[in-house]
Structures are given as structure tokens and as C-alpha cells.
Amino acid sequence: MKRPLLFLLAAALLAMSAAGCGAGDDAMPLRPGETLTVDADRLVRQLMEIDFKDRTAPDAVAVTCSVRSFGAAPEGASNVGQLTTIWAKTVCGAPGPDGMLGMSMVPVKITLAGQPELFMPRDGAQYSDDLAKLFPDLGVDLTAEWPEFPAMRAELEARASGR
């Protein structure tokens, strides 16, 4: 459920913004298209592509992800450098030996204080409990089919094919 990320991930965060970290743990919803959401999506995508490759892909295989951030903390943060936590829906994939794109769809929580860490719900019986522990109530249903999944899959496929 918990996976520490590489030092390289901290560099990705620093490259995103020179601002300091905010205080507090109250979550706020992120709205599509807003600058903070776009920056959070970009950061989560960078972190997920590194983590997903480390866990699942052979060395020469490119990993791509599509991300929709839906929440962040602290409440009131105005830029990604102030965030301590981001919650997002992710669809990541890498071509398999047969050339077909294998995909993984998972909600994630990323903490950014100190070394970034990635949290995702475990499969099976623990999934529902982990959702309750990891994700605040931001009006997003993570148990149902994601309405944005078709667009996320299309984006992933386009990025993976270089379009």
C-alpha cells in the first residue's frame, strides 16, 4: 500500500514550483482546467510514470500515464509547491511483449512532505477499507466506473503511440 519514491521524484516537485510547503491537512477539491489542477496532474503523472516503470516494466519499455487530480491539501493552497498531498485517478500503461498496451487503473494518494510517497489501495478484500483510509470525501466516487476513464484511456493510448 505504501511505496517510497526515489530522490528523483523530489527533484520533479522542486522543478514544478519554487514556493514553500503549506501547513494543515484539510483537503480541498480540485477542479478540472484550473492552473493548480493542471500542475498537480503534471506532477502526479511524472511520479506515477517513474513508479509504475520501477514496479512493472522492463528497462527499455516506455511507461505513460493519464492523470485526473481531484483533491489536494492543504486547503487554500494556490500553487503546487504549497501542496503536501494530492489525490488522483490514474491510468498507466506500458506495451507488453506482444506490443499491446497493458493498462492499470488506480486511484492514488501522494504525499509530498519530505521524500514523496505513493499510496494506493490494495486489491481484494482490503480495497474498500483502503479507499476509506486513503481518500477524503471530496464528492468523488472511486468505487464506480470513472466517467473520465474513456478520455483517460484515449489520452494514454495517444501518448504511448507518440501522437
LUMDO-916431 format. One record per residue: residue number from 1; x, y, z of N, C-alpha, C in turn; residue in three letters. Coordinates in Angstrom, 2 decimals, padded with zeros to 5 digits, always signed. Example, Ala and Ser with C-alpha at 12.3 -4.5 7.8 and 13.67 -1.06 7.14 Angstrom:
REM residues 2
+-----+---------+---------+---------+---------+---------+---------+---------+---------+---------+--------+
: num :    n.px :    n.py :    n.pz :   ca.px :   ca.py :   ca.pz :    c.px :    c.py :    c.pz : residu :
+-----+---------+---------+---------+---------+---------+---------+---------+---------+---------+--------+
:   1 : +013.19 : -005.69 : +007.80 : +012.30 : -004.50 : +007.80 : +013.20 : -003.30 : +007.80 :    ala :
:   2 : +012.85 : -002.25 : +007.08 : +013.67 : -001.06 : +007.14 : +012.90 : +000.03 : +007.87 :    ser :
+-----+---------+---------+---------+---------+---------+---------+---------+---------+---------+--------+
This chain:
REM residues 163
+-----+---------+---------+---------+---------+---------+---------+---------+---------+---------+--------+
: num :    n.px :    n.py :    n.pz :   ca.px :   ca.py :   ca.pz :    c.px :    c.py :    c.pz : residu :
+-----+---------+---------+---------+---------+---------+---------+---------+---------+---------+--------+
:   1 : +000.83 : -001.19 : +000.00 : +000.00 : +000.00 : +000.00 : +000.87 : +001.25 : +000.00 :    met :
:   2 : +001.97 : +001.26 : +000.70 : +002.83 : +002.43 : +000.79 : +004.11 : +002.14 : +000.03 :    lys :
:   3 : +004.57 : +003.08 : -000.78 : +005.78 : +002.86 : -001.56 : +006.57 : +004.15 : -001.61 :    arg :
:   4 : +007.78 : +004.17 : -000.99 : +008.60 : +005.37 : -001.08 : +009.08 : +005.57 : -002.51 :    pro :
:   5 : +009.15 : +006.79 : -002.94 : +009.60 : +007.11 : -004.29 : +011.03 : +007.58 : -004.26 :    leu :
:   6 : +011.67 : +007.54 : -005.37 : +013.08 : +007.88 : -005.50 : +013.36 : +009.36 : -005.27 :    leu :
:   7 : +014.61 : +009.67 : -004.96 : +015.04 : +011.05 : -004.79 : +014.72 : +011.88 : -006.02 :    phe :
:   8 : +014.74 : +011.25 : -007.18 : +014.42 : +011.93 : -008.43 : +013.03 : +012.56 : -008.38 :    leu :
:   9 : +012.14 : +011.95 : -007.66 : +010.79 : +012.48 : -007.57 : +010.77 : +013.81 : -006.82 :    leu :
:  10 : +011.62 : +013.92 : -005.82 : +011.71 : +015.20 : -005.10 : +012.19 : +016.29 : -006.05 :    ala :
:  11 : +013.10 : +015.95 : -006.94 : +013.57 : +016.93 : -007.93 : +012.43 : +017.35 : -008.85 :    ala :
:  12 : +011.55 : +016.41 : -009.20 : +010.40 : +016.76 : -010.05 : +009.50 : +017.77 : -009.33 :    ala :
:  13 : +009.29 : +017.57 : -008.05 : +008.48 : +018.51 : -007.28 : +009.13 : +019.88 : -007.25 :    leu :
:  14 : +010.42 : +019.93 : -006.99 : +011.12 : +021.21 : -006.94 : +011.10 : +021.91 : -008.28 :    leu :
:  15 : +011.15 : +021.15 : -009.34 : +011.12 : +021.76 : -010.67 : +009.76 : +022.35 : -010.98 :    ala :
:  16 : +008.72 : +021.84 : -010.35 : +007.37 : +022.33 : -010.62 : +007.13 : +023.71 : -010.02 :    met :
:  17 : +007.75 : +024.00 : -008.87 : +007.49 : +025.28 : -008.23 : +008.57 : +025.60 : -007.21 :    ser :
:  18 : +008.88 : +026.85 : -007.09 : +009.89 : +027.27 : -006.12 : +009.24 : +027.67 : -004.80 :    ala :
:  19 : +007.93 : +027.59 : -004.70 : +007.24 : +028.01 : -003.48 : +007.42 : +026.98 : -002.37 :    ala :
:  20 : +007.20 : +027.41 : -001.13 : +007.35 : +026.53 : +000.02 : +006.12 : +025.67 : +000.24 :    gly :
:  21 : +006.22 : +024.77 : +001.21 : +005.11 : +023.87 : +001.53 : +004.13 : +024.57 : +002.45 :    cys :
:  22 : +002.86 : +024.27 : +002.29 : +001.85 : +024.83 : +003.15 : +001.66 : +023.98 : +004.39 :    gly :
:  23 : +000.89 : +024.49 : +005.33 : +000.61 : +023.76 : +006.56 : -000.84 : +023.33 : +006.57 :    ala :
:  24 : -001.16 : +022.36 : +007.40 : -002.53 : +021.92 : +007.55 : -002.83 : +020.71 : +006.70 :    gly :
:  25 : -003.86 : +019.95 : +007.08 : -004.19 : +018.71 : +006.39 : -005.60 : +018.70 : +005.82 :    asp :
:  26 : -006.30 : +019.84 : +005.85 : -007.65 : +019.86 : +005.31 : -007.61 : +019.75 : +003.80 :    asp :
:  27 : -008.42 : +018.84 : +003.26 : -008.44 : +018.60 : +001.82 : -009.38 : +019.56 : +001.13 :    ala :
:  28 : -009.02 : +019.89 : -000.09 : -009.88 : +020.71 : -000.93 : -010.05 : +020.00 : -002.27 :    met :
:  29 : -011.23 : +020.13 : -002.88 : -011.40 : +019.55 : -004.22 : -010.63 : +020.36 : -005.25 :    pro :
:  30 : -010.14 : +019.68 : -006.27 : -009.50 : +020.35 : -007.39 : -010.45 : +020.29 : -008.57 :    leu :
:  31 : -010.53 : +021.38 : -009.30 : -011.46 : +021.46 : -010.42 : -010.70 : +021.36 : -011.74 :    arg :
:  32 : -011.22 : +020.58 : -012.69 : -010.56 : +020.43 : -013.98 : -010.31 : +021.77 : -014.65 :    pro :
:  33 : -009.15 : +021.89 : -015.26 : -008.82 : +023.08 : -016.04 : -008.16 : +024.20 : -015.26 :    gly :
:  34 : -008.28 : +024.22 : -013.94 : -007.63 : +025.27 : -013.16 : -006.12 : +025.05 : -013.14 :    glu :
:  35 : -005.36 : +026.12 : -013.03 : -003.90 : +026.03 : -013.08 : -003.36 : +025.07 : -012.03 :    thr :
:  36 : -003.87 : +025.14 : -010.81 : -003.40 : +024.25 : -009.75 : -003.65 : +022.79 : -010.13 :    leu :
:  37 : -004.80 : +022.50 : -010.69 : -005.13 : +021.13 : -011.10 : -004.22 : +020.66 : -012.22 :    thr :
:  38 : -003.98 : +021.50 : -013.21 : -003.09 : +021.15 : -014.32 : -001.69 : +020.84 : -013.81 :    val :
:  39 : -001.18 : +021.67 : -012.90 : +000.14 : +021.45 : -012.33 : +000.18 : +020.18 : -011.47 :    asp :
:  40 : -000.88 : +019.94 : -010.71 : -000.95 : +018.72 : -009.89 : -000.98 : +017.49 : -010.79 :    ala :
:  41 : -001.77 : +017.54 : -011.88 : -001.82 : +016.42 : -012.83 : -000.44 : +016.13 : -013.39 :    asp :
:  42 : +000.28 : +017.17 : -013.78 : +001.61 : +017.00 : -014.37 : +002.56 : +016.35 : -013.36 :    arg :
:  43 : +002.53 : +016.81 : -012.12 : +003.42 : +016.26 : -011.10 : +003.07 : +014.79 : -010.83 :    leu :
:  44 : +001.80 : +014.49 : -010.65 : +001.39 : +013.11 : -010.38 : +001.77 : +012.22 : -011.56 :    val :
:  45 : +001.58 : +012.69 : -012.78 : +001.95 : +011.90 : -013.96 : +003.45 : +011.57 : -013.95 :    arg :
:  46 : +004.30 : +012.57 : -013.65 : +005.74 : +012.32 : -013.60 : +006.08 : +011.28 : -012.53 :    gln :
:  47 : +005.50 : +011.42 : -011.35 : +005.77 : +010.49 : -010.26 : +005.27 : +009.09 : -010.58 :    leu :
:  48 : +004.07 : +008.98 : -011.14 : +003.49 : +007.68 : -011.47 : +004.27 : +006.99 : -012.58 :    met :
:  49 : +004.72 : +007.73 : -013.59 : +005.45 : +007.10 : -014.69 : +006.76 : +006.51 : -014.19 :    glu :
:  50 : +007.40 : +007.15 : -013.24 : +008.63 : +006.60 : -012.65 : +008.29 : +005.39 : -011.79 :    ile :
:  51 : +007.30 : +005.51 : -010.91 : +006.95 : +004.43 : -010.00 : +006.43 : +003.22 : -010.77 :    asp :
:  52 : +005.54 : +003.43 : -011.73 : +004.94 : +002.34 : -012.49 : +006.05 : +001.59 : -013.25 :    phe :
:  53 : +006.99 : +002.31 : -013.82 : +008.10 : +001.67 : -014.53 : +008.94 : +000.84 : -013.57 :    lys :
:  54 : +009.24 : +001.39 : -012.39 : +010.04 : +000.67 : -011.39 : +009.38 : -000.65 : -011.00 :    asp :
:  55 : +008.06 : -000.65 : -010.89 : +007.35 : -001.83 : -010.41 : +007.02 : -002.84 : -011.49 :    arg :
:  56 : +006.78 : -002.39 : -012.73 : +006.17 : -003.30 : -013.68 : +006.85 : -003.45 : -015.03 :    thr :
:  57 : +007.65 : -002.50 : -015.45 : +008.10 : -002.50 : -016.84 : +009.56 : -002.87 : -016.99 :    ala :
:  58 : +009.89 : -003.61 : -018.06 : +011.31 : -003.86 : -018.35 : +012.02 : -002.55 : -018.67 :    pro :
:  59 : +013.34 : -002.57 : -018.58 : +014.15 : -001.37 : -018.73 : +013.87 : -000.56 : -019.99 :    asp :
:  60 : +013.71 : -001.20 : -021.11 : +013.60 : -000.46 : -022.37 : +012.17 : -000.01 : -022.71 :    ala :
:  61 : +011.22 : -000.34 : -021.87 : +009.82 : -000.04 : -022.17 : +009.43 : +001.32 : -021.61 :    val :
:  62 : +008.82 : +002.14 : -022.45 : +008.34 : +003.45 : -022.00 : +006.99 : +003.29 : -021.30 :    ala :
:  63 : +006.84 : +003.94 : -020.17 : +005.59 : +003.94 : -019.42 : +004.94 : +005.31 : -019.58 :    val :
:  64 : +003.64 : +005.32 : -019.79 : +002.90 : +006.58 : -019.86 : +001.70 : +006.50 : -018.94 :    thr :
:  65 : +001.27 : +007.66 : -018.47 : +000.11 : +007.72 : -017.58 : -000.80 : +008.88 : -017.98 :    cys :
:  66 : -002.05 : +008.71 : -017.69 : -003.04 : +009.77 : -017.77 : -003.55 : +010.00 : -016.35 :    ser :
:  67 : -003.68 : +011.25 : -015.95 : -004.00 : +011.57 : -014.55 : -005.12 : +012.59 : -014.49 :    val :
:  68 : -006.00 : +012.42 : -013.50 : -007.02 : +013.42 : -013.18 : -006.97 : +013.63 : -011.67 :    arg :
:  69 : -006.28 : +014.68 : -011.25 : -006.23 : +015.02 : -009.82 : -007.60 : +015.55 : -009.40 :    ser :
:  70 : -008.07 : +015.09 : -008.24 : -009.39 : +015.54 : -007.79 : -009.37 : +016.18 : -006.42 :    phe :
:  71 : -008.24 : +016.13 : -005.72 : -008.17 : +016.73 : -004.41 : -006.74 : +017.00 : -004.00 :    gly :
:  72 : -006.58 : +017.93 : -003.05 : -005.25 : +018.29 : -002.57 : -005.35 : +018.87 : -001.17 :    ala :
:  73 : -004.22 : +018.91 : -000.51 : -004.12 : +019.54 : +000.81 : -002.80 : +020.29 : +000.84 :    ala :
:  74 : -002.71 : +021.35 : +001.58 : -003.71 : +021.91 : +002.48 : -004.74 : +022.73 : +001.71 :    pro :
:  75 : -005.88 : +022.86 : +002.33 : -006.93 : +023.70 : +001.78 : -006.41 : +025.12 : +001.64 :    glu :
:  76 : -006.71 : +025.75 : +000.53 : -006.29 : +027.12 : +000.30 : -004.96 : +027.27 : -000.43 :    gly :
:  77 : -004.27 : +026.16 : -000.71 : -003.01 : +026.24 : -001.46 : -003.29 : +026.86 : -002.82 :    ala :
:  78 : -002.38 : +027.71 : -003.27 : -002.58 : +028.37 : -004.55 : -001.63 : +027.90 : -005.63 :    ser :
:  79 : -000.60 : +027.11 : -005.26 : +000.28 : +026.55 : -006.27 : +000.78 : +025.19 : -005.79 :    asn :
:  80 : +001.29 : +024.40 : -006.73 : +001.66 : +023.02 : -006.43 : +002.79 : +022.93 : -005.40 :    val :
:  81 : +003.64 : +023.93 : -005.31 : +004.71 : +023.92 : -004.34 : +004.23 : +024.01 : -002.90 :    gly :
:  82 : +002.99 : +024.44 : -002.69 : +002.41 : +024.53 : -001.36 : +001.71 : +023.24 : -000.94 :    gln :
:  83 : +001.52 : +022.32 : -001.86 : +000.76 : +021.10 : -001.57 : +001.59 : +020.10 : -000.77 :    leu :
:  84 : +000.92 : +019.44 : +000.16 : +001.54 : +018.36 : +000.92 : +000.95 : +017.01 : +000.52 :    thr :
:  85 : -000.24 : +017.03 : -000.11 : -000.91 : +015.80 : -000.53 : -001.71 : +016.07 : -001.79 :    thr :
:  86 : -001.71 : +015.08 : -002.70 : -002.54 : +015.14 : -003.90 : -003.25 : +013.79 : -004.03 :    ile :
:  87 : -004.54 : +013.82 : -004.32 : -005.32 : +012.63 : -004.61 : -005.69 : +012.65 : -006.08 :    trp :
:  88 : -005.52 : +011.51 : -006.76 : -005.75 : +011.50 : -008.20 : -006.22 : +010.13 : -008.68 :    ala :
:  89 : -006.90 : +010.15 : -009.81 : -007.21 : +008.94 : -010.56 : -006.12 : +008.79 : -011.60 :    lys :
:  90 : -005.59 : +007.58 : -011.75 : -004.52 : +007.36 : -012.73 : -004.82 : +006.15 : -013.61 :    thr :
:  91 : -004.42 : +006.27 : -014.85 : -004.42 : +005.15 : -015.79 : -003.03 : +005.13 : -016.39 :    val :
:  92 : -002.27 : +004.07 : -016.11 : -000.90 : +003.96 : -016.59 : -000.77 : +002.71 : -017.45 :    cys :
:  93 : +000.16 : +002.75 : -018.39 : +000.35 : +001.60 : -019.24 : +001.72 : +001.53 : -019.87 :    gly :
:  94 : +002.06 : +000.32 : -020.29 : +003.30 : +000.06 : -021.00 : +003.03 : -001.05 : -022.00 :    ala :
:  95 : +003.69 : -000.99 : -023.16 : +003.50 : -002.07 : -024.12 : +004.08 : -003.38 : -023.60 :    pro :
:  96 : +003.33 : -004.45 : -023.79 : +003.80 : -005.78 : -023.38 : +004.64 : -006.40 : -024.48 :    gly :
:  97 : +005.10 : -007.63 : -024.25 : +005.92 : -008.32 : -025.25 : +005.22 : -008.47 : -026.60 :    pro :
:  98 : +003.90 : -008.52 : -026.57 : +003.13 : -008.66 : -027.81 : +002.85 : -007.31 : -028.48 :    asp :
:  99 : +003.34 : -006.22 : -027.87 : +003.13 : -004.89 : -028.42 : +001.83 : -004.24 : -027.98 :    gly :
: 100 : +000.96 : -005.00 : -027.32 : -000.30 : -004.46 : -026.83 : -000.05 : -003.64 : -025.57 :    met :
: 101 : -000.81 : -002.57 : -025.43 : -000.65 : -001.68 : -024.28 : -001.41 : -002.25 : -023.09 :    leu :
: 102 : -000.68 : -002.65 : -022.05 : -001.30 : -003.11 : -020.82 : -001.59 : -001.89 : -019.94 :    gly :
: 103 : -002.78 : -001.83 : -019.35 : -003.15 : -000.66 : -018.56 : -003.49 : -001.03 : -017.13 :    met :
: 104 : -003.24 : -000.09 : -016.24 : -003.59 : -000.21 : -014.83 : -004.36 : +001.05 : -014.44 :    ser :
: 105 : -005.53 : +000.88 : -013.86 : -006.38 : +002.00 : -013.44 : -006.44 : +001.98 : -011.91 :    met :
: 106 : -005.94 : +003.03 : -011.27 : -005.91 : +003.02 : -009.81 : -005.96 : +004.45 : -009.27 :    val :
: 107 : -006.73 : +004.66 : -008.18 : -006.65 : +005.96 : -007.50 : -005.41 : +005.97 : -006.63 :    pro :
: 108 : -004.79 : +007.14 : -006.48 : -003.57 : +007.24 : -005.67 : -003.63 : +008.44 : -004.75 :    val :
: 109 : -002.88 : +008.32 : -003.68 : -002.63 : +009.44 : -002.76 : -001.12 : +009.62 : -002.76 :    lys :
: 110 : -000.67 : +010.83 : -003.01 : +000.76 : +011.12 : -003.00 : +001.01 : +012.18 : -001.95 :    ile :
: 111 : +001.90 : +011.85 : -001.01 : +002.31 : +012.83 : -000.01 : +003.64 : +013.42 : -000.45 :    thr :
: 112 : +003.77 : +014.73 : -000.27 : +004.92 : +015.45 : -000.81 : +005.83 : +016.03 : +000.26 :    leu :
: 113 : +005.49 : +015.90 : +001.52 : +006.36 : +016.41 : +002.59 : +007.55 : +015.48 : +002.72 :    ala :
: 114 : +008.76 : +016.03 : +002.70 : +009.96 : +015.18 : +002.73 : +010.09 : +014.45 : +001.40 :    gly :
: 115 : +010.42 : +013.16 : +001.47 : +010.51 : +012.35 : +000.25 : +009.09 : +011.97 : -000.17 :    gln :
: 116 : +008.73 : +012.22 : -001.43 : +007.38 : +011.87 : -001.88 : +007.10 : +010.38 : -001.67 :    pro :
: 117 : +005.86 : +010.07 : -001.27 : +005.43 : +008.69 : -001.11 : +004.11 : +008.49 : -001.82 :    glu :
: 118 : +003.97 : +007.31 : -002.37 : +002.79 : +006.94 : -003.12 : +002.00 : +005.91 : -002.33 :    leu :
: 119 : +000.70 : +006.15 : -002.19 : -000.19 : +005.21 : -001.52 : -001.30 : +004.84 : -002.50 :    phe :
: 120 : -001.59 : +003.55 : -002.58 : -002.70 : +003.10 : -003.41 : -003.43 : +001.98 : -002.68 :    met :
: 121 : -004.71 : +001.84 : -002.95 : -005.47 : +000.78 : -002.26 : -004.99 : -000.60 : -002.72 :    pro :
: 122 : -005.01 : -001.53 : -001.77 : -004.66 : -002.91 : -002.09 : -005.81 : -003.57 : -002.81 :    arg :
: 123 : -005.50 : -004.58 : -003.58 : -006.53 : -005.36 : -004.27 : -007.28 : -006.24 : -003.28 :    asp :
: 124 : -008.41 : -006.72 : -003.72 : -009.15 : -007.71 : -002.95 : -009.98 : -007.12 : -001.83 :    gly :
: 125 : -010.07 : -007.88 : -000.74 : -010.95 : -007.54 : +000.37 : -010.55 : -006.23 : +001.06 :    ala :
: 126 : -009.28 : -005.84 : +000.98 : -008.82 : -004.63 : +001.65 : -009.13 : -003.36 : +000.85 :    gln :
: 127 : -009.55 : -003.48 : -000.40 : -009.73 : -002.33 : -001.28 : -010.65 : -001.27 : -000.68 :    tyr :
: 128 : -011.83 : -001.67 : -000.25 : -012.80 : -000.71 : +000.30 : -012.29 : -000.03 : +001.56 :    ser :
: 129 : -011.67 : -000.81 : +002.44 : -011.10 : -000.23 : +003.67 : -010.00 : +000.77 : +003.33 :    asp :
: 130 : -009.16 : +000.42 : +002.36 : -008.08 : +001.33 : +001.97 : -008.62 : +002.61 : +001.35 :    asp :
: 131 : -009.68 : +002.50 : +000.56 : -010.30 : +003.70 : -000.01 : -010.74 : +004.64 : +001.11 :    leu :
: 132 : -011.37 : +004.08 : +002.12 : -011.85 : +004.89 : +003.24 : -010.70 : +005.53 : +004.00 :    ala :
: 133 : -009.57 : +004.83 : +004.14 : -008.43 : +005.35 : +004.88 : -007.63 : +006.38 : +004.09 :    lys :
: 134 : -007.52 : +006.19 : +002.77 : -006.63 : +007.00 : +001.95 : -007.26 : +008.23 : +001.33 :    leu :
: 135 : -008.58 : +008.20 : +001.11 : -009.21 : +009.26 : +000.33 : -010.29 : +009.98 : +001.13 :    phe :
: 136 : -010.18 : +011.31 : +001.23 : -011.21 : +012.08 : +001.94 : -012.47 : +012.16 : +001.09 :    pro :
: 137 : -013.56 : +012.52 : +001.72 : -014.82 : +012.68 : +001.00 : -014.80 : +014.00 : +000.24 :    asp :
: 138 : -014.46 : +013.94 : -001.03 : -014.42 : +015.13 : -001.88 : -015.49 : +015.07 : -002.96 :    leu :
: 139 : -016.48 : +014.21 : -002.75 : -017.57 : +014.08 : -003.72 : -017.19 : +013.27 : -004.94 :    gly :
: 140 : -016.16 : +012.43 : -004.82 : -015.70 : +011.61 : -005.94 : -015.92 : +010.15 : -005.58 :    val :
: 141 : -016.66 : +009.43 : -006.42 : -016.91 : +008.01 : -006.19 : -015.82 : +007.19 : -006.86 :    asp :
: 142 : -014.98 : +006.57 : -006.07 : -013.87 : +005.78 : -006.60 : -014.24 : +004.31 : -006.77 :    leu :
: 143 : -015.44 : +003.92 : -006.29 : -015.86 : +002.53 : -006.38 : -016.62 : +002.25 : -007.67 :    thr :
: 144 : -017.19 : +003.27 : -008.27 : -017.95 : +003.09 : -009.50 : -017.04 : +003.30 : -010.71 :    ala :
: 145 : -017.56 : +003.02 : -011.90 : -016.80 : +003.26 : -013.12 : -016.53 : +004.77 : -013.24 :    glu :
: 146 : -015.30 : +005.13 : -013.55 : -014.93 : +006.53 : -013.65 : -015.46 : +007.10 : -014.96 :    trp :
: 147 : -016.26 : +008.17 : -014.90 : -016.80 : +008.75 : -016.14 : -015.70 : +009.26 : -017.07 :    pro :
: 148 : -014.56 : +009.65 : -016.52 : -013.47 : +010.17 : -017.35 : -012.55 : +009.07 : -017.88 :    glu :
: 149 : -012.83 : +007.80 : -017.55 : -011.94 : +006.73 : -017.99 : -011.79 : +006.65 : -019.51 :    phe :
: 150 : -012.84 : +006.74 : -020.32 : -012.64 : +006.67 : -021.78 : -011.68 : +007.77 : -022.29 :    pro :
: 151 : -011.82 : +008.99 : -021.77 : -010.92 : +010.07 : -022.18 : -009.50 : +009.82 : -021.69 :    ala :
: 152 : -009.37 : +009.28 : -020.47 : -008.05 : +008.97 : -019.93 : -007.37 : +007.87 : -020.75 :    met :
: 153 : -008.14 : +006.83 : -021.11 : -007.59 : +005.75 : -021.93 : -007.14 : +006.27 : -023.29 :    arg :
: 154 : -007.97 : +007.12 : -023.91 : -007.60 : +007.69 : -025.21 : -006.33 : +008.55 : -025.11 :    ala :
: 155 : -006.23 : +009.33 : -024.04 : -005.02 : +010.14 : -023.83 : -003.80 : +009.26 : -023.63 :    glu :
: 156 : -003.94 : +008.21 : -022.84 : -002.85 : +007.26 : -022.60 : -002.40 : +006.61 : -023.91 :    leu :
: 157 : -003.36 : +006.14 : -024.69 : -003.04 : +005.50 : -025.97 : -002.36 : +006.47 : -026.93 :    glu :
: 158 : -002.82 : +007.71 : -026.96 : -002.21 : +008.72 : -027.84 : -000.77 : +009.03 : -027.39 :    ala :
: 159 : -000.57 : +009.19 : -026.10 : +000.77 : +009.47 : -025.59 : +001.70 : +008.29 : -025.82 :    arg :
: 160 : +001.20 : +007.08 : -025.63 : +002.02 : +005.87 : -025.82 : +002.43 : +005.68 : -027.28 :    ala :
: 161 : +001.57 : +006.10 : -028.19 : +001.89 : +005.94 : -029.62 : +002.63 : +007.14 : -030.19 :    ser :
: 162 : +002.84 : +008.17 : -029.36 : +003.59 : +009.35 : -029.80 : +002.76 : +010.35 : -030.57 :    gly :
: 163 : +001.45 : +010.22 : -030.53 : +000.57 : +011.17 : -031.23 : +000.35 : +012.42 : -030.43 :    arg :
+-----+---------+---------+---------+---------+---------+---------+---------+---------+---------+--------+
